[in-house]
Amino acid sequence: MDDDSAAGEVIVWRVAIPGSLPARAASWLHAAEIERARRYHREEDALRFTSVRAAARRILAERLRITPQQVVFNESPTGKPFVAATLGPPTEFNVAHSGGLGLLAVSTLGPVGVDLESIDHARPHLEAVEPYLGNEERRAIAILPPAARSRFLIESWVMREAMVKAIGVGLGGVDLRALQRPKGSGLGTVRIPAPHPFDHPQGWWLRWLEAGPEYIAAVVTAGCPKAIQVRDFVWDTIA
């Protein structure tokens, strides 16, 4: 699982949540992570967390040329995880998980945010998204048929989640109505306008990701990446 990313590239790893975490992967987790998993009320939520965290340790360790156990995670005051200073190259990452899938975005470009929603899980909560839509989004959604309307709303939320995670402020740290879906956002990588003081010298850039028919996913980067690769994390290689 070589990481041949170069400066200005972003790699997004798709992590299928296994039925149980392989013993070797579980051995990479630190005591605090194991304790955090125990606090989840639902077993499936704990498995999603430990699976994506173990995969993140493996992937980041290869990039930093250390062991998975040696990767040290810290959190910003708003809860965004980051890799503590190491001898490896500068690396930003972000994770998301929903249903049976997790995503890990790794960037050499700068801050990155990724979000993922299961369409079935998100559909019952779509009314909560509408208050955050901008005027152009409201005009666009008004003429859509029901099925397209649901997808538009989920995409609008995924975009906002990925953007907020990239900025690193948390959902309560920015007016979500000020984060507007860019025109042509289904076509390649497009720039997202950001309200002051969250603008970035290189801009914020959105790319929709292929996560399968059951999911909607997107990644937001600071600066326009030269390339965004999507790869699959293979559990069989570490069993």
Contacts in CASP RR format, 6 or more apart in sequence:
PFRMAT RR
TARGET T0000
AUTHOR 0000-0000-0000
METHOD contacts of the structure
MODEL  1
MDDDSAAGEVIVWRVAIPGSLPARAASWLHAAEIERARRYHREEDALRFT
SVRAAARRILAERLRITPQQVVFNESPTGKPFVAATLGPPTEFNVAHSGG
LGLLAVSTLGPVGVDLESIDHARPHLEAVEPYLGNEERRAIAILPPAARS
RFLIESWVMREAMVKAIGVGLGGVDLRALQRPKGSGLGTVRIPAPHPFDH
PQGWWLRWLEAGPEYIAAVVTAGCPKAIQVRDFVWDTIA
1 58 0 8 1.000
1 59 0 8 1.000
1 62 0 8 1.000
1 233 0 8 1.000
1 234 0 8 1.000
1 237 0 8 1.000
2 62 0 8 1.000
3 11 0 8 1.000
3 59 0 8 1.000
3 62 0 8 1.000
3 63 0 8 1.000
3 106 0 8 1.000
5 11 0 8 1.000
5 63 0 8 1.000
5 106 0 8 1.000
5 108 0 8 1.000
5 229 0 8 1.000
6 108 0 8 1.000
6 226 0 8 1.000
7 108 0 8 1.000
7 109 0 8 1.000
8 107 0 8 1.000
8 108 0 8 1.000
8 109 0 8 1.000
8 225 0 8 1.000
8 226 0 8 1.000
8 227 0 8 1.000
9 107 0 8 1.000
9 108 0 8 1.000
9 109 0 8 1.000
9 225 0 8 1.000
9 226 0 8 1.000
9 227 0 8 1.000
9 228 0 8 1.000
9 229 0 8 1.000
10 105 0 8 1.000
10 106 0 8 1.000
10 107 0 8 1.000
10 108 0 8 1.000
10 109 0 8 1.000
10 112 0 8 1.000
10 219 0 8 1.000
10 221 0 8 1.000
10 225 0 8 1.000
10 227 0 8 1.000
10 228 0 8 1.000
10 229 0 8 1.000
11 105 0 8 1.000
11 106 0 8 1.000
11 228 0 8 1.000
11 229 0 8 1.000
11 230 0 8 1.000
11 231 0 8 1.000
12 103 0 8 1.000
12 104 0 8 1.000
12 105 0 8 1.000
12 106 0 8 1.000
12 114 0 8 1.000
12 209 0 8 1.000
12 219 0 8 1.000
12 228 0 8 1.000
12 229 0 8 1.000
12 230 0 8 1.000
12 231 0 8 1.000
13 55 0 8 1.000
13 59 0 8 1.000
13 103 0 8 1.000
13 104 0 8 1.000
13 105 0 8 1.000
13 106 0 8 1.000
13 230 0 8 1.000
13 231 0 8 1.000
13 232 0 8 1.000
13 233 0 8 1.000
14 101 0 8 1.000
14 102 0 8 1.000
14 103 0 8 1.000
14 211 0 8 1.000
14 230 0 8 1.000
14 231 0 8 1.000
14 232 0 8 1.000
14 233 0 8 1.000
15 51 0 8 1.000
15 52 0 8 1.000
15 55 0 8 1.000
15 97 0 8 1.000
15 101 0 8 1.000
15 102 0 8 1.000
15 103 0 8 1.000
15 104 0 8 1.000
15 233 0 8 1.000
16 100 0 8 1.000
16 101 0 8 1.000
16 102 0 8 1.000
16 232 0 8 1.000
16 233 0 8 1.000
16 235 0 8 1.000
17 47 0 8 1.000
17 48 0 8 1.000
17 51 0 8 1.000
17 52 0 8 1.000
17 97 0 8 1.000
17 99 0 8 1.000
17 100 0 8 1.000
17 101 0 8 1.000
17 102 0 8 1.000
18 47 0 8 1.000
18 51 0 8 1.000
18 235 0 8 1.000
19 47 0 8 1.000
20 47 0 8 1.000
21 47 0 8 1.000
21 50 0 8 1.000
21 51 0 8 1.000
21 54 0 8 1.000
22 235 0 8 1.000
22 238 0 8 1.000
22 239 0 8 1.000
24 238 0 8 1.000
24 239 0 8 1.000
25 51 0 8 1.000
25 54 0 8 1.000
25 55 0 8 1.000
25 58 0 8 1.000
25 235 0 8 1.000
25 238 0 8 1.000
26 50 0 8 1.000
26 54 0 8 1.000
27 69 0 8 1.000
28 54 0 8 1.000
28 57 0 8 1.000
28 58 0 8 1.000
28 68 0 8 1.000
28 69 0 8 1.000
29 37 0 8 1.000
29 50 0 8 1.000
29 53 0 8 1.000
29 54 0 8 1.000
29 57 0 8 1.000
30 69 0 8 1.000
33 49 0 8 1.000
33 50 0 8 1.000
33 53 0 8 1.000
34 50 0 8 1.000
36 49 0 8 1.000
37 46 0 8 1.000
37 49 0 8 1.000
37 50 0 8 1.000
38 46 0 8 1.000
40 46 0 8 1.000
40 49 0 8 1.000
44 99 0 8 1.000
48 97 0 8 1.000
48 99 0 8 1.000
48 100 0 8 1.000
48 102 0 8 1.000
49 97 0 8 1.000
51 97 0 8 1.000
51 102 0 8 1.000
52 95 0 8 1.000
52 97 0 8 1.000
52 102 0 8 1.000
52 104 0 8 1.000
53 95 0 8 1.000
54 68 0 8 1.000
55 104 0 8 1.000
55 233 0 8 1.000
56 71 0 8 1.000
56 93 0 8 1.000
56 95 0 8 1.000
56 104 0 8 1.000
57 68 0 8 1.000
57 69 0 8 1.000
57 71 0 8 1.000
58 68 0 8 1.000
58 233 0 8 1.000
58 238 0 8 1.000
59 104 0 8 1.000
59 106 0 8 1.000
59 233 0 8 1.000
60 71 0 8 1.000
60 83 0 8 1.000
60 91 0 8 1.000
60 93 0 8 1.000
60 106 0 8 1.000
61 67 0 8 1.000
61 68 0 8 1.000
61 70 0 8 1.000
61 71 0 8 1.000
63 88 0 8 1.000
63 89 0 8 1.000
63 91 0 8 1.000
63 106 0 8 1.000
64 71 0 8 1.000
64 83 0 8 1.000
64 86 0 8 1.000
64 87 0 8 1.000
64 88 0 8 1.000
64 89 0 8 1.000
64 91 0 8 1.000
65 87 0 8 1.000
65 88 0 8 1.000
66 86 0 8 1.000
66 87 0 8 1.000
66 88 0 8 1.000
71 83 0 8 1.000
71 86 0 8 1.000
72 83 0 8 1.000
72 84 0 8 1.000
72 86 0 8 1.000
73 81 0 8 1.000
73 82 0 8 1.000
73 83 0 8 1.000
73 84 0 8 1.000
74 81 0 8 1.000
74 82 0 8 1.000
74 83 0 8 1.000
74 84 0 8 1.000
75 81 0 8 1.000
75 82 0 8 1.000
76 82 0 8 1.000
76 168 0 8 1.000
78 168 0 8 1.000
78 169 0 8 1.000
78 170 0 8 1.000
78 173 0 8 1.000
79 170 0 8 1.000
80 94 0 8 1.000
80 165 0 8 1.000
80 168 0 8 1.000
80 170 0 8 1.000
81 93 0 8 1.000
81 94 0 8 1.000
81 95 0 8 1.000
82 92 0 8 1.000
82 93 0 8 1.000
83 91 0 8 1.000
83 93 0 8 1.000
89 108 0 8 1.000
90 108 0 8 1.000
90 110 0 8 1.000
91 106 0 8 1.000
91 107 0 8 1.000
91 108 0 8 1.000
92 106 0 8 1.000
92 107 0 8 1.000
92 108 0 8 1.000
92 109 0 8 1.000
92 110 0 8 1.000
92 111 0 8 1.000
92 112 0 8 1.000
93 104 0 8 1.000
93 105 0 8 1.000
93 106 0 8 1.000
93 107 0 8 1.000
93 112 0 8 1.000
94 104 0 8 1.000
94 105 0 8 1.000
94 112 0 8 1.000
94 113 0 8 1.000
94 114 0 8 1.000
94 165 0 8 1.000
94 166 0 8 1.000
95 102 0 8 1.000
95 103 0 8 1.000
95 104 0 8 1.000
95 105 0 8 1.000
95 114 0 8 1.000
96 102 0 8 1.000
96 103 0 8 1.000
96 114 0 8 1.000
96 115 0 8 1.000
96 116 0 8 1.000
96 161 0 8 1.000
96 162 0 8 1.000
96 165 0 8 1.000
96 217 0 8 1.000
97 103 0 8 1.000
97 116 0 8 1.000
98 116 0 8 1.000
98 117 0 8 1.000
98 118 0 8 1.000
98 121 0 8 1.000
98 215 0 8 1.000
99 118 0 8 1.000
99 121 0 8 1.000
100 118 0 8 1.000
101 116 0 8 1.000
101 118 0 8 1.000
101 211 0 8 1.000
101 215 0 8 1.000
102 116 0 8 1.000
103 114 0 8 1.000
103 116 0 8 1.000
103 209 0 8 1.000
103 211 0 8 1.000
103 217 0 8 1.000
103 219 0 8 1.000
104 114 0 8 1.000
104 233 0 8 1.000
105 112 0 8 1.000
105 113 0 8 1.000
105 114 0 8 1.000
105 219 0 8 1.000
106 112 0 8 1.000
107 221 0 8 1.000
107 225 0 8 1.000
109 221 0 8 1.000
109 222 0 8 1.000
109 223 0 8 1.000
109 225 0 8 1.000
110 221 0 8 1.000
110 222 0 8 1.000
110 223 0 8 1.000
111 166 0 8 1.000
111 167 0 8 1.000
111 168 0 8 1.000
111 200 0 8 1.000
111 221 0 8 1.000
111 222 0 8 1.000
112 166 0 8 1.000
112 219 0 8 1.000
112 220 0 8 1.000
112 221 0 8 1.000
112 222 0 8 1.000
113 162 0 8 1.000
113 163 0 8 1.000
113 165 0 8 1.000
113 166 0 8 1.000
113 219 0 8 1.000
113 220 0 8 1.000
113 221 0 8 1.000
114 162 0 8 1.000
114 165 0 8 1.000
114 209 0 8 1.000
114 217 0 8 1.000
114 218 0 8 1.000
114 219 0 8 1.000
114 220 0 8 1.000
115 158 0 8 1.000
115 159 0 8 1.000
115 161 0 8 1.000
115 162 0 8 1.000
115 165 0 8 1.000
115 217 0 8 1.000
115 218 0 8 1.000
116 158 0 8 1.000
116 211 0 8 1.000
116 215 0 8 1.000
116 216 0 8 1.000
116 217 0 8 1.000
117 154 0 8 1.000
117 157 0 8 1.000
117 158 0 8 1.000
117 215 0 8 1.000
117 216 0 8 1.000
117 217 0 8 1.000
118 214 0 8 1.000
118 215 0 8 1.000
119 150 0 8 1.000
119 151 0 8 1.000
119 154 0 8 1.000
119 214 0 8 1.000
119 215 0 8 1.000
119 216 0 8 1.000
120 214 0 8 1.000
122 154 0 8 1.000
122 157 0 8 1.000
122 216 0 8 1.000
123 150 0 8 1.000
123 154 0 8 1.000
126 150 0 8 1.000
126 153 0 8 1.000
126 154 0 8 1.000
129 153 0 8 1.000
129 154 0 8 1.000
129 156 0 8 1.000
129 157 0 8 1.000
130 153 0 8 1.000
131 177 0 8 1.000
132 156 0 8 1.000
132 157 0 8 1.000
132 160 0 8 1.000
132 176 0 8 1.000
132 177 0 8 1.000
133 141 0 8 1.000
133 156 0 8 1.000
133 177 0 8 1.000
134 177 0 8 1.000
134 180 0 8 1.000
136 180 0 8 1.000
136 181 0 8 1.000
136 183 0 8 1.000
137 152 0 8 1.000
137 156 0 8 1.000
137 180 0 8 1.000
137 181 0 8 1.000
140 152 0 8 1.000
141 149 0 8 1.000
141 152 0 8 1.000
141 153 0 8 1.000
144 152 0 8 1.000
151 216 0 8 1.000
154 216 0 8 1.000
155 181 0 8 1.000
155 185 0 8 1.000
155 208 0 8 1.000
155 216 0 8 1.000
155 218 0 8 1.000
156 181 0 8 1.000
158 216 0 8 1.000
158 217 0 8 1.000
158 218 0 8 1.000
159 179 0 8 1.000
159 181 0 8 1.000
159 185 0 8 1.000
159 192 0 8 1.000
159 206 0 8 1.000
159 218 0 8 1.000
159 220 0 8 1.000
160 176 0 8 1.000
160 179 0 8 1.000
161 171 0 8 1.000
162 206 0 8 1.000
162 218 0 8 1.000
162 219 0 8 1.000
162 220 0 8 1.000
163 179 0 8 1.000
163 192 0 8 1.000
163 194 0 8 1.000
163 204 0 8 1.000
163 206 0 8 1.000
163 220 0 8 1.000
164 170 0 8 1.000
164 171 0 8 1.000
164 173 0 8 1.000
164 174 0 8 1.000
164 176 0 8 1.000
164 179 0 8 1.000
165 220 0 8 1.000
166 204 0 8 1.000
166 220 0 8 1.000
166 221 0 8 1.000
166 222 0 8 1.000
167 174 0 8 1.000
167 194 0 8 1.000
167 198 0 8 1.000
167 204 0 8 1.000
169 198 0 8 1.000
174 195 0 8 1.000
174 198 0 8 1.000
175 195 0 8 1.000
178 195 0 8 1.000
179 192 0 8 1.000
179 194 0 8 1.000
179 195 0 8 1.000
180 192 0 8 1.000
180 193 0 8 1.000
182 190 0 8 1.000
182 191 0 8 1.000
182 192 0 8 1.000
182 193 0 8 1.000
182 206 0 8 1.000
183 190 0 8 1.000
184 190 0 8 1.000
185 206 0 8 1.000
185 208 0 8 1.000
186 208 0 8 1.000
188 207 0 8 1.000
188 208 0 8 1.000
189 205 0 8 1.000
189 206 0 8 1.000
189 207 0 8 1.000
189 224 0 8 1.000
189 225 0 8 1.000
189 228 0 8 1.000
190 205 0 8 1.000
190 206 0 8 1.000
190 207 0 8 1.000
191 203 0 8 1.000
191 204 0 8 1.000
191 205 0 8 1.000
191 206 0 8 1.000
191 224 0 8 1.000
192 203 0 8 1.000
192 204 0 8 1.000
192 205 0 8 1.000
192 206 0 8 1.000
192 220 0 8 1.000
194 200 0 8 1.000
194 203 0 8 1.000
194 204 0 8 1.000
200 222 0 8 1.000
200 223 0 8 1.000
202 222 0 8 1.000
202 223 0 8 1.000
202 224 0 8 1.000
203 222 0 8 1.000
203 223 0 8 1.000
203 224 0 8 1.000
204 220 0 8 1.000
204 221 0 8 1.000
204 222 0 8 1.000
204 223 0 8 1.000
205 220 0 8 1.000
205 221 0 8 1.000
205 222 0 8 1.000
205 223 0 8 1.000
205 224 0 8 1.000
205 225 0 8 1.000
206 218 0 8 1.000
206 219 0 8 1.000
206 220 0 8 1.000
207 218 0 8 1.000
207 219 0 8 1.000
207 220 0 8 1.000
207 221 0 8 1.000
207 225 0 8 1.000
207 228 0 8 1.000
208 216 0 8 1.000
208 217 0 8 1.000
208 218 0 8 1.000
209 217 0 8 1.000
209 218 0 8 1.000
209 219 0 8 1.000
209 228 0 8 1.000
209 230 0 8 1.000
210 217 0 8 1.000
210 230 0 8 1.000
211 217 0 8 1.000
219 228 0 8 1.000
END
